[in-house]
Amino acid sequence: MTTSGDAVLGIDIGGIGTKVSLLDSDGTLLGHDRAPTPRGGAAMAETAAQLGLDLARTHRRTVVAAGAGVAGVVDDGVIVAASSSFSGWIGFPVRAAFEERLQVPVVVDNDVNAFLVGEVRLGAARGARDALGIALGTGVGGALWLDGELYHGPRGAAGEIGHMPGFGEEPCTCGQKGHLETLASGRGIAHRYAALGGAPLAQGAQEVATRARAGDDLAVRVFHEAGAGVARAALVVAAVLDVVDVVVGGGVAEAADLLTPGIEQLIAAEPPVSGRPMEVSFAALGPAAASVGAATMADSLRQIRV
């Protein structure tokens, strides 16, 4: 096959879906694709790599580098911590697995870190010097962009806002109680709706959103409280780090219309002490945010104009 130029591949591996994006050398998004995430580290890497190679073949491009945003805490290309919903993932050498399959240099980071990088460089938080990223999906993830660069913290877990305590007594997936994830994740929204007496669900948080838009008061309440929880966690970060630019993404953020009232009400009632208004935006890159961000994180992409 004759190719029409070089490109870089961005990979996003989440608990439910795996997404890939292909970027041109000037940062233009050439294409995007997705597939269900399989179980087991080797199968996850194989699915993502093949999806990316197929996308490059479709666009007649040669992949010269890749970035991967993956669920879990990453240390030197290895998964060192992850949700219990993943099997065969902790300890998996994900960077080596991708480099073997793609035969190009690969940079690997947490998927929410990649999401925030994508939104800071090309999306809703473009040009921000400091920003907080919150991803509302099956769980809740967070990331920090401080003084113009991603901040990982000394052990790679900076910004993990989903496991901030103080949000009730419900058990969290990590084994502790009352974390933001129990209130604002897709899993948490569906669980709270059912626990408060809502009718049985077939599609989790997505169905709760549908019912809220149809006038179900309980569904509206659950999303309002989820939005207020996100705002409260962001305000804590603002009090500690003086960061007031926030971008929210993930599958649950597709219900921005239902989350926004709770977010805005709490921020209006308890504004940041700095006096600067908190700006909460929803992801502009949509489902492609983490894979696009991962692509721009690759070392060999420094020439891309973002």
Salt bridges, closest charged atoms under 4 A:
ASP12 OD2 - LYS19 NZ 3.85
ASP24 OD1 - ARG61 NH1 3.01
GLU46 OE1 - ARG101 NE 2.91
ASP54 OD1 - ARG57 NH1 2.86
ASP76 OD1 - ARG95 NH2 2.93
ASP109 OD2 - HIS152 NE2 2.63
ASP147 OD1 - ARG129 NH2 2.99
GLU170 OE1 - HIS191 NE2 2.99
GLU181 OE1 - HIS163 NE2 3.61
GLU181 OE2 - ARG187 NH1 3.92
GLU207 OE2 - ARG211 NH2 2.65
GLU225 OE1 - ARG192 NH2 2.77
GLU225 OE2 - ARG221 NE 3.02
ASP245 OD2 - ARG276 NH2 3.11
ASP257 OD1 - ARG213 NH2 2.90
GLU270 OE2 - ARG232 NH2 3.20
